[in-house]
Amino acid sequence: MKADDGEKVQRNSPSESQSSSATPWEFEDLYPQRRGSPKKINWWRAMWGLEGREEIEKMKCERHAYWAMRNHPLVKVLIGALNSAGCEFDMSRHISCETCDNKIAGGFDPEFNQVVICQNVARRRKTVQGTLIHELIHMFDYCVNDLDFKNIRHLACTEIRAANLAHCSIMSAWVSGTAKPWHFKGKHADCVKQKALTSVMSVKKISKEEAMKVIDEVFPQCYADLEPIGRQCRRNSVEPFLVWEEAPMYGYDYHL
């Protein structure tokens, strides 16, 4: 990695990025409050007395994120890998809990170089930690692999990697309908493709056929890239803890 790449986390403060940006941010409609757009009232939430609870939601979200950074093995490995690559990670700088579009649980803002956790959607600890793992993979690709979110092939690749390492398992494939208990051979890859397809289409707003064409083109290489976790981890297995035990071998260990 180039020396100046390792510095981008430190010098890209929100105020600097917002004032110097000459082009509109591509994902602005998913996180409207990031660029000063007025908050839209959700009348369904207002009817149930949930509007006006943003500070409480933010506090809970940050508490869940802090817990994940202290306890979840994959979160710790990803942060350790970022630090090892020269992209020093600071929770107060690089994680932002905020209100966003109800369709998503989080995202990665490449302009601010921040993980966004949608406090109005990701309310449970497991949802926050799953979102954090997913978005930290994007942050790792941005730091190490020169990820360009405006390049659809780059976007497809990082979404494949995040789905492969953070989401898809045999159980999740059954739940999503991409596999059956009696027919699951090769279905993990189908689950990854489906998850990546949904993500690419939500960002790029292109047709299913266009998105799948790009995903198929980059899939073999990106599906095989397991860095920095090193393996596909089954849900509720010991594998994330094995990854954590192996982390010091690669300089990826991290303690908050």
Secondary structure, 3 states (H helix, E strand, C coil): CCCCHHHHHHHCCHHHHHHHCCCCCCCCCCCHHHHCCCCCCCHHHHHCCCCCCHHHHHHHHHHHHHHHHHHCHHHHHHHHHHHHCCCCCCHHHHEEEECCCCCCCEEEECCCCEEEEECCCCCCHHHHHHHHHHHHHHHHHHHHCCCCCCCHHHHHHHHHHHHHHHHCCHHHHHHHCCCECCECCCHHHHHHHHHHHHHHHHHHCCCHHHHHHHHHHHHHHHHHCCCCCCCCCCCCCCHHHHHHHHHHHHCCCCCC
